[in-house]
Amino acid sequence: MSNNGIIIIGAGIAGVSAAYYLNRAGYEVTIIEKSSGRDNCSYGNAGMIVPSHIIPLSSPGMISKGLRWMLDAESPFYIRPRLSLDLLQWLWKFKQSSTEKHVEESGPLLRDLLMASRDLLIQIELDVEIDFSFKKKGLFMFCNTDYGLSKEIEIAKKALNLGIPAEILSPEEVKKLEPALDIKIVGATYYPNDAHIHPGSLMEKLKSIIEKRGVRISYNTQVTDIITNGEKVESVITSDNQTFTGKTFINCAGAWSSSFMSMADRKLLLQAGKGYSITLENPPVRPDYCGILSEKKVTLTPMYNSLRFAGTMEIVGTDTSVNPKKISGLKNSVLEYLPQFEAEDLEGHEVWTGLRPCSPDGLPYVGAVAGYSNFYTSTGHAMMGMSLAPSSGKLLADLVMYGKSELNSDLISPNRFN
Ligand SMILES: Cc1cc2nc3c(=O)[nH]c(=O)nc-3n(C[C@H](O)[C@H](O)[C@H](O)COP(=O)(O)OP(=O)(O)OC[C@H]3O[C@@H](n4cnc5c(N)ncnc54)[C@H](O)[C@@H]3O)c2cc1C
């Protein structure tokens, strides 16, 4: 198979967003996807678009909190101990990044990327006239302890300092905005600029639009090797022995990106962060807004007539099996905060599993790969892939077209840990 255009590996939101902008810029684009393209992380997630999330995962206090959570089988976090040099290096960089300095440096960048992305998503909605249930209503961080609320207020103040609108609400003020929902909280913070979508709907419709505009997506085709010549990637080889040649190659392989990059002798520190969701088609109550049960890190998102709960972060490699303890932890969190839900309301729903591509410093990897003139990457978006992918896709299209982008920064360089 010969192609003189752009080859993107991975048809998740990172790959599809990059394809959208490169196709609009006039490039011939092919996406190679190892599966049906529907069992990746970009489908069953919580669908929150979060300009408020200006604190990277690696931040002060996260390591001690993580260690406490490791002792509780139903907690939202787990790392499976294993002898892996990649995991040890990732953990070491995570520890080094968990500083106030890193939080201060990352905040303005995340704000800019997330706000740009939200605006781009609004343009995509207008451009392609597709409905993906994009609700620009804001997001609540619900707190059921005074300590939890004090922590969320600290974050809200940081957001306000960065110019991100944030409010601190009493339970009565939450009730006025969300009258149908009973929720046991001491208070909440509220971010009016946040939004939510139906992620599977966005993915299906965006792929259909780009295919109509000429992007080719080759499903069930796994890239197994990368052929390089000096500073150029020449082609990729697939499991069915096809050769895809191209002028430019972009890694959007999500949680599988480090093994993909190793085919071109490049190291990318990345761990898969497994999360789960369950979707209730007929929930006892369907809120209008999306929200996060702050102390338990469980999300709730209304999507059309359904309601989705999501959460947990398990660093266990690319194993997608369901850990029943984590699912009961998620359900118990829902029951603790939301008295309108009974245990049986949460039973009998299929559990969706997704692998988030997580960098150790909580920032994505977007940009040119060192040592190559035609190789780029867009991954590592971790818990914010739906929120960040449009700006990463635009950034990549700018880099390919002009060699620079106003969204670019050394903080998200794919080469920053080399
Ligand atoms: C429970 C949960 C809740 C979440 N909630 C939110 C949220 O509310 N808001 C938000 O912004 N983000 C959220 N996220 C994060 C978001 O879902 C991810 O960051 C995002 O989907 C990652 O997209 P991606 O394109 O990088 O990876 P993926 O969607 O996983 O796509 C990567 C693709 O690459 C393909 N691939 C890999 N290797 C190869 C190869 N060798 N050859 C060919 N194809 C290959 C894979 O098959 C896959 O389809 C959540 C994640 C989880 C798990």
The ligand as an SDF file (V2000), in Angstrom:
LIG
                    3D

 53 58  0  0  0  0  0  0  0  0999 V2000
  -12.9930    5.9340   33.0740 C   0  0  0  0  0  0  0  0  0  0  0  0
  -12.4420    7.0400   32.1960 C   0  0  0  0  0  0  0  0  0  0  0  0
  -13.0540    8.2860   32.2190 C   0  0  0  0  0  0  0  0  0  0  0  0
  -12.5410    9.3360   31.4430 C   0  0  0  0  0  0  0  0  0  0  0  0
  -13.1920   10.5260   31.4330 N   0  0  0  0  0  0  0  0  0  0  0  0
  -12.7070   11.5500   30.6930 C   0  0  0  0  0  0  0  0  0  0  0  0
  -13.3740   12.8040   30.6880 C   0  0  0  0  0  0  0  0  0  0  0  0
  -14.4080   12.9790   31.3330 O   0  0  0  0  0  0  0  0  0  0  0  0
  -12.8510   13.8080   29.9530 N   0  0  0  0  0  0  0  0  0  0  0  0
  -11.7040   13.6460   29.2300 C   0  0  0  0  0  0  0  0  0  0  0  0
  -11.2530   14.6150   28.6280 O   0  0  0  0  0  0  0  0  0  0  0  0
  -11.0580   12.4600   29.1880 N   0  0  0  0  0  0  0  0  0  0  0  0
  -11.5340   11.4050   29.9120 C   0  0  0  0  0  0  0  0  0  0  0  0
  -10.8880   10.2120   29.9080 N   0  0  0  0  0  0  0  0  0  0  0  0
   -9.6160   10.0960   29.1900 C   0  0  0  0  0  0  0  0  0  0  0  0
   -9.8110    9.8550   27.7030 C   0  0  0  0  0  0  0  0  0  0  0  0
  -10.7820    8.8620   27.5070 O   0  0  0  0  0  0  0  0  0  0  0  0
   -8.4800    9.4430   27.0760 C   0  0  0  0  0  0  0  0  0  0  0  0
   -7.4710   10.3730   27.4230 O   0  0  0  0  0  0  0  0  0  0  0  0
   -8.5610    9.4000   25.5660 C   0  0  0  0  0  0  0  0  0  0  0  0
   -9.6490    8.6180   25.1500 O   0  0  0  0  0  0  0  0  0  0  0  0
   -7.2710    8.8380   24.9710 C   0  0  0  0  0  0  0  0  0  0  0  0
   -7.4160    8.8900   23.5700 O   0  0  0  0  0  0  0  0  0  0  0  0
   -6.3080    8.3020   22.6040 P   0  0  0  0  0  0  0  0  0  0  0  0
   -6.7490    8.5680   21.2330 O   0  0  0  0  0  0  0  0  0  0  0  0
   -4.9750    8.7980   23.0300 O   0  0  0  0  0  0  0  0  0  0  0  0
   -6.2840    6.7360   22.9350 O   0  0  0  0  0  0  0  0  0  0  0  0
   -7.3250    5.6050   22.4990 P   0  0  0  0  0  0  0  0  0  0  0  0
   -8.7050    6.1290   22.4530 O   0  0  0  0  0  0  0  0  0  0  0  0
   -7.0860    4.4280   23.3680 O   0  0  0  0  0  0  0  0  0  0  0  0
   -6.9050    5.2740   21.0050 O   0  0  0  0  0  0  0  0  0  0  0  0
   -5.6540    4.7040   20.6920 C   0  0  0  0  0  0  0  0  0  0  0  0
   -5.8810    3.7890   19.5050 C   0  0  0  0  0  0  0  0  0  0  0  0
   -4.6170    3.3440   18.9980 O   0  0  0  0  0  0  0  0  0  0  0  0
   -4.7940    2.0220   18.5190 C   0  0  0  0  0  0  0  0  0  0  0  0
   -3.4800    1.3870   18.4110 N   0  0  0  0  0  0  0  0  0  0  0  0
   -2.5920    1.1810   19.4170 C   0  0  0  0  0  0  0  0  0  0  0  0
   -1.4740    0.5730   18.9500 N   0  0  0  0  0  0  0  0  0  0  0  0
   -1.6650    0.3750   17.6240 C   0  0  0  0  0  0  0  0  0  0  0  0
   -0.8860   -0.2100   16.5980 C   0  0  0  0  0  0  0  0  0  0  0  0
    0.3290   -0.7420   16.8510 N   0  0  0  0  0  0  0  0  0  0  0  0
   -1.3940   -0.2530   15.3380 N   0  0  0  0  0  0  0  0  0  0  0  0
   -2.6130    0.2750   15.0630 C   0  0  0  0  0  0  0  0  0  0  0  0
   -3.4010    0.8460   16.0220 N   0  0  0  0  0  0  0  0  0  0  0  0
   -2.9330    0.9090   17.2810 C   0  0  0  0  0  0  0  0  0  0  0  0
   -5.6960    1.3840   19.5670 C   0  0  0  0  0  0  0  0  0  0  0  0
   -6.3510    0.2290   19.0910 O   0  0  0  0  0  0  0  0  0  0  0  0
   -6.6550    2.5290   19.8820 C   0  0  0  0  0  0  0  0  0  0  0  0
   -7.8400    2.4460   19.1040 O   0  0  0  0  0  0  0  0  0  0  0  0
  -11.3790    9.1310   30.6440 C   0  0  0  0  0  0  0  0  0  0  0  0
  -10.7910    7.8670   30.6160 C   0  0  0  0  0  0  0  0  0  0  0  0
  -11.3170    6.8240   31.3670 C   0  0  0  0  0  0  0  0  0  0  0  0
  -10.6670    5.4700   31.3200 C   0  0  0  0  0  0  0  0  0  0  0  0
  1  2  1  0
  2  3  1  0
  2 52  2  0
  3  4  2  0
  4  5  1  0
  4 50  1  0
  5  6  2  0
  6  7  1  0
  6 13  1  0
  7  8  2  0
  7  9  1  0
  9 10  1  0
 10 11  2  0
 10 12  1  0
 12 13  2  0
 13 14  1  0
 14 15  1  0
 14 50  1  0
 15 16  1  0
 16 17  1  0
 16 18  1  0
 18 19  1  0
 18 20  1  0
 20 21  1  0
 20 22  1  0
 22 23  1  0
 23 24  1  0
 24 25  2  0
 24 26  1  0
 24 27  1  0
 27 28  1  0
 28 29  2  0
 28 30  1  0
 28 31  1  0
 31 32  1  0
 32 33  1  0
 33 34  1  0
 33 48  1  0
 34 35  1  0
 35 36  1  0
 35 46  1  0
 36 37  1  0
 36 45  1  0
 37 38  2  0
 38 39  1  0
 39 40  1  0
 39 45  2  0
 40 41  1  0
 40 42  2  0
 42 43  1  0
 43 44  2  0
 44 45  1  0
 46 47  1  0
 46 48  1  0
 48 49  1  0
 50 51  2  0
 51 52  1  0
 52 53  1  0
M  END
$$$$
